[in-house]
Amino acid sequence: MTNRRPRILVVGYGVVGKRVADALALQEDMDMAGVVDLQPTRLVEVAEERDYPLYAASEQAATEFQTRGIGCRGTLSDALTSCDLVIDTSPKGVAKGNIDLYQSASLPFIVNGGERKDAAGVSFSALANYQEAVGANSVRVVSCNTTALCRILVAMKSLGTLGEIFVVAVRRAADPVKTSRGPINAIIPVLGGLSHHGQDAQEVLPDLRIRSMAVSVSTTLSHVHLLHLQFSKVTSRDEIVAALHRTPRVRLVRGSDGISSTAHVMELAKDLLRPRGDMWEVVVWEDSVYVDSTNAYLSYSVHMESIVVPENVDAARAMFQLHSTGGASVRATDQALGCYQAEADYHFR
Amino acid sequence: MTNRRPRILVVGYGVVGKRVADALALQEDMDMAGVVDLQPTRLVEVAEERDYPLYAASEQAATEFQTRGIGCRGTLSDALTSCDLVIDTSPKGVAKGNIDLYQSASLPFIVNGGERKDAAGVSFSALANYQEAVGANSVRVVSCNTTALCRILVAMKSLGTLGEIFVVAVRRAADPVKTSRGPINAIIPVLGGLSHHGQDAQEVLPDLRIRSMAVSVSTTLSHVHLLHLQFSKVTSRDEIVAALHRTPRVRLVRGSDGISSTAHVMELAKDLLRPRGDMWEVVVWEDSVYVDSTNAYLSYSVHMESIVVPENVDAARAMFQLHSTGGASVRATDQALGCYQAEADYHFR
């Protein structure tokens, strides 16, 4: 790794890729080296409105770019010669096929949650295990649901030993523009075993015992999690709320203030004038927090399109050792994005 | 109480009332004494197609019946003189106002789950506490969600001592014809405390410790519950599936057989040629059942419009002491309805 500002290439310009590219472009200590995609259509506006270097994912895609009159600087192979790290945000399963290319080019890389855990050396969530990614050659930023769960559990385990953790993920059916996907009027349970979210979070937080179930429902805005924690000693509602308050990338809202559904949460993100109306934080309903002796219960909303964006930036920073502590990286990322600032160092002491 | 077939009046001809009226009309040991409603429109087809005696809920309603040319035999007061028991299925809160009338007429009555638990002497679920309703003067049939949960927990507690029970209810936003209700694209959590379902089920099963959380989602077909049980000893998946198999009003389906969502469950009800496509049973996904040492997890679907119908019939039978055991009543009700027959006596031994 070098001492100059690392140049980071974003492969895949979809839901996560376009957001990660914008987030990288805002950071002071790294450069966005360009974006790579198969489909020129997605990149038209970027080509016209922004200064992002464009690359075609294949020779065939390059021809299509040319046909449509969209200037691209070459193919993925060309892009790999002018970057120091790749963040691959390709659809599930596609990144796996690209990894050989990155390794042949001796480039460190980040894949995202859709990939299997063995696709990279470290399964990463910034608040939970930043140190494990420091200097690593490959990192997998865990999925949106797992990222949210990890942030909450980092906050909760600061309060004491946790026993059985059980979470139900009520998942949005599809992202807003996936108009061909359903269900439009049904609830679909995950069958054939528990859902992967608990196991995934345990990859990042191996000292915890986390089990999860999930359903998909007819909505496009956000996931919601309903969480049941068992502490080894009696805890209080105030302690839990305070721990959430001091945790970065966790935002507390109240139904009693009118934020009573995922629609209200996403309206809040728009009112905050966030790019694309994104909500990078896990949004916990403060008035869902309920404590009964050693048992605690709470609900939160997960904006599946944007929640992993800051974690991708932190993963890059850790790999290049740009900051010695996770707290400093999280603060730098969130400040550049304009994300709510909590006591970022708290959980890294 | 007399020895002749009891005459049962149904007050409220809405979602539950119309189904209960039809169910009563099918029973061999009781008579459907008539239906009472405020709105003649709802009763037009009944008046034309069926032989149910109709009554108007008030003098004003009687006038409206007359204006629309729908023959009714009188008002609620008249109806009360020619019945032996009232099943009140009025909307939430309305039944409470009628109770004085029933008591003045010395009539035993049943209210439904929308009412507060102190509206009647016994909170009832047939498999759980049939004996408590035997000879009672007033009974509350618990809500659809609680009815489902009670059936499942009766099956599960037959396997051993249960510790912490936690259930998430993913609720349908509205019944199919409630077209003015939302959300059409959001998830709404229950805030300000846990949901009432756990507490309600504990009214019926006071020896258990049941906690619940809930969300409403954009669908009209069914609720889904995701349940986490902690047994005091190691249990097996086979034991759990077997216990569900032998429980009346519980139907096992498999996602691997194509029944992979609430839409598929309701299609099954139609394929069974059920009246209105009703699914009186709790429908458990067999391939959701997962066991890990003393922890068990499972998911099931709850048809909110029809699941309490058989319980209303059983409650009436218990109050009139028409059968000495819950098993016999459950079998009689289910046989008359055409509901799946399990080993109805099992949980009443």
Interface residues (C-beta under 8 A of the other chain):
Chain A: E164 F166 V168 V170 R172 P183 N185 A186 I187 I188 P189 V190 L191 G192 G193 L194 R211 M213 V215 V217 S218 T219 T220 L221 S222 H223 V224 L226 H228 Q230 R254 G255 S256 S260 S261 T262 A263 H264 W285 D287 S288 Y290 D292 N295 Y297 S299 S301
Chain B: E164 F166 V168 V170 R172 P183 N185 A186 I187 I188 P189 V190 L191 G192 G193 L194 R211 M213 V215 V217 S218 T219 T220 L221 S222 H223 V224 L226 H228 Q230 R254 G255 S256 S260 S261 T262 A263 H264 W285 D287 S288 Y290 D292 N295 Y297 S299 S301
